[in-house]
Each structure stands twice: as C-alpha cells, then as structure tokens.
Amino acid sequence: MNVRLHGVTLGVTALLLGGCASHLEGVFEPACIAYEGDRIKLGSGRFEWDRFTDAIPIDEDGNRLDPFPGYPKTGQVVQEEERLTWNADDGSAIGERYLLDYRGRTYLLTWEQNEAVLDGEEMPACALVLVNDDG
C-alpha cells in the first residue's frame, strides 16, 4: 500500500526553522563517502550551493581548470511545505528540492528522488542529508 504523506516534514520544518517562521537553517551534504558531490547551506532565507570533487582537471598546458565553473551559486530559497524553490542571484535556473524526514534524518532531495522514496523505494545512498542545524 503506497501512502503519500505530504505532512511528513512538519516536524523537520519546525526543527530547521528554529522558531523563526521564515528562515531555514542547516548544511546538507552527501550521506555517503563521496569523491564528488554537492554541499548546500541554507540560512536566513538564502542558499549557498557548492560542488566538490577529488579530481583535478588539467588543460593541455598543464594548468588547473575549475571543475565546476559558476559555483558556488547563491540566492534566495523559498519554502512551501516540503518544497524548496531556488532563485539564484545570477539568474540561472536552479529548480526545486524537497525536504523529507526519513528514518530519523532530514534529506534534501530532487523531485525524482523524493517521488521514488514516497513510492516505497529506498533512499539513494548518497542523497543530501542534514549534517548540522545552524538554527
């Protein structure tokens, strides 16, 4: 039996908001040992999205290249229940993420990841998880 609980993040939201109804706080990182991935910091209605990798790209002249041009990205984040909408300062399209409380941890998921977990699939091994609460 598949049951969609869109209110599952109410407790999470209260925890992350830390008593302030308009500000989400915390840092999300991969829930696994990752050699490449995302780190998203939320605070004061804003986000900072950075990417990391252990690979060092080099051009044909031996110069180091930026593996993620345009990062970190910053901007405003708007929360509507479990959905977070990103508005980047540079005007680039970011999309949405979804908060989900799962087995005692708080995750920040893409739409596809969120739908899969709500449909009964396991949480992806390297999904972004709240590693600290700045609230």
N, C-alpha and C positions, 0 to 999 in steps of 0.2 A: 504494500500500500504506500503510494507516494503522497506525502502531505507537504505542502509548501507553507512554511511559517515565515511570513514576511515580518513578523514582530520579533524574531529571534535576536535582533540586535538591540532591543530596548535596553537591556542591562549593560551591554557593551557601550552603547551610546552614552548612557549615564556615567559610566566609568571614564570614558575618554573625554567627555565634556567637562568633567571635574567641577560641576556645579555652575558652569557658565554656558548658557544655552546656545551660544553662537560660535564657540571655539573648540575645535577638535585638536587634541594634542597627542603626539606619540611618534615613534620611529618604527617603520616596518622594513624588515629585511628577509631574505630567503630563509625558509625553515629547514634548510639543509646546508651542508658544507658546499659552497658554490664557488666556482672559479670565475664565474661571470654572472651578473645579475643586476637587480635594481635595489636601490635604497630610497625610501620615501619618508620624508619627515613632514608631519602635519603639525601646525601650530598657529594660533591667532587667526584662523580663517585662511591660512596660506599653506602652500606646499612647496617643498624643495625635492625634486626628483633627480637623483644622480644615478649613474650606472658605473659598474666596476668590472674589471677583468684582470686576470693574471697574465694575459697575452700582451706582448709589446710589439705592436706593428711598426715595421721599419720600411721606409721607402727605398727606391733603387740606389740612393746616395748614402744610405745608412743613417738617415735622420729618423728620429722617433716621430710617429704620427699619432694624432689624437684618435683613440679607438672609438670615441663617441662624440663627434662634433655636435655642438649645440647643447651639451649637458655640462653642468646641471641646468635643469629647467626650473623656473619658479613661476608662481602665480597664485591665484585665488582658488579656493576649494569651497564648494557649496554642498551641504549635506541635506538630502531629502530622504528621511528614514534611513535605510541601509545604503542608498545610492549616493555616491560622491561624484560631483561633476567638476572637471578641471578647466580652468580658464587661464592659459599661460600668458605671462607678461609679454612674450614676444609675438603673441597672436597665433602660434602654432596650434594645430588640433591635437588635443591630448586624449579625449574620450572620457570614459567613466570607469569607476572602480566600485566595488561593493564590499561593505563590511559584513562579516559573518562570524558569529561566535560558534566554534566547533570544538567539541571535546575540551572545553576549558581554556581555549586560546582564541585570540582575536585575529582574524585574517583579513587582508585587503586583496580582493580577487578581481580578475577581469570578468566580464559578463559571461563568457564561455565557462570559466572555472566555477563561478557561482551557480550557474544553471546545472552544471554537471553534479556538483555536490548536493544541491537541493533535490536532484533527481535520484539520489542514492549512491552515486559514485564516491570513491574515496577522495579525500583531499589530496591534490597534487603534492608530491614530496617537497618541492621547492617553492610552494606558494609563499607569498609575502605574509609574514606574521609579525604581530606587535612584539617588539623586543624590549621596549621600555615605554613607560607612560609618563610624559612630562607634565601632566595635569596636576 
